[in-house]
């Protein structure tokens, strides 16, 4: 199943709701697959939330690390 792409500009206030609808079918499919495998609905939903939060935090950490690396490079150049 393919996730449909955006049809609105990034600054359109309805774009986020469109994104939620776009991923909803895949999330429900994953939820169903996990339940068939033996996980409870509550376990799967909690796991999805945790994975989403951890992914978001990791992305922010990667950006922070990247900025820190660039700042260190700039600081070294100033020392020369």
C-alpha positions as CSV (number, residue, x, y, z in Angstrom):
1,X,0.0,0.0,0.0
2,X,1.4,3.3,-1.0
3,X,1.1,6.5,1.1
4,X,-0.3,9.3,-0.9
5,X,1.8,12.4,-1.3
6,X,0.9,15.9,-0.2
7,X,-1.4,18.0,-2.3
8,X,-1.1,21.2,-0.3
9,X,1.8,23.6,0.3
10,X,3.8,23.4,3.5
11,X,2.2,26.5,4.9
12,X,-1.4,25.3,4.4
13,X,-3.0,24.7,7.8
14,X,-4.8,21.6,6.5
15,X,-1.6,19.8,5.4
16,X,-1.0,18.2,8.8
17,X,-4.5,16.7,8.8
18,X,-3.9,15.4,5.3
19,X,-0.7,13.8,6.4
20,X,-2.5,12.0,9.3
21,X,-5.1,10.7,6.8
22,X,-2.3,9.6,4.5
23,X,-0.6,7.4,7.0
24,X,-3.6,6.2,8.9
25,X,-4.3,3.2,6.7
26,X,-0.7,2.0,7.0
27,X,-0.8,2.4,10.8
28,X,-4.0,0.5,11.1
29,X,-2.6,-2.2,8.9
30,X,0.5,-2.5,11.1
31,X,-1.8,-2.5,14.2
32,X,-3.8,-5.4,12.7
33,X,-0.7,-7.3,11.7
34,X,0.8,-7.0,15.2
35,X,-2.4,-8.1,16.8
36,X,-2.6,-11.2,14.6
37,X,1.0,-11.9,15.7
38,X,-0.2,-12.0,19.3
39,X,0.4,-8.4,20.6
40,X,-2.5,-6.6,22.3
41,X,-3.8,-3.4,20.8
42,X,-2.6,-1.4,23.8
43,X,0.9,-2.9,23.6
44,X,1.1,-2.0,19.9
45,X,-0.2,1.5,20.3
46,X,2.1,2.2,23.2
47,X,5.1,0.8,21.2
48,X,4.1,2.9,18.1
49,X,4.1,6.0,20.3
50,X,7.4,5.2,21.9
51,X,9.1,4.5,18.6
52,X,7.7,7.7,17.1
53,X,9.0,9.7,20.1
54,X,12.4,8.0,20.1
55,X,12.7,8.6,16.3
56,X,11.9,12.3,16.8
57,X,14.4,12.6,19.6
58,X,17.1,10.9,17.6
59,X,16.5,13.2,14.7
60,X,16.8,16.2,16.9
61,X,20.0,14.7,18.5
62,X,21.4,14.2,15.0
63,X,20.7,17.8,14.1
64,X,22.3,19.0,17.3
65,X,25.4,16.8,16.7
66,X,25.7,18.1,13.2
67,X,25.5,21.7,14.4
68,X,28.1,21.0,17.1
69,X,30.5,19.5,14.5
70,X,30.1,22.5,12.2
71,X,30.7,24.9,15.1
72,X,33.9,23.0,16.1
73,X,35.1,23.2,12.5
74,X,34.5,27.0,12.5
75,X,36.2,27.4,15.8
76,X,39.3,25.6,14.5
77,X,39.4,27.8,11.5
78,X,39.4,30.9,13.7
79,X,42.4,29.6,15.6
80,X,44.5,29.5,12.5
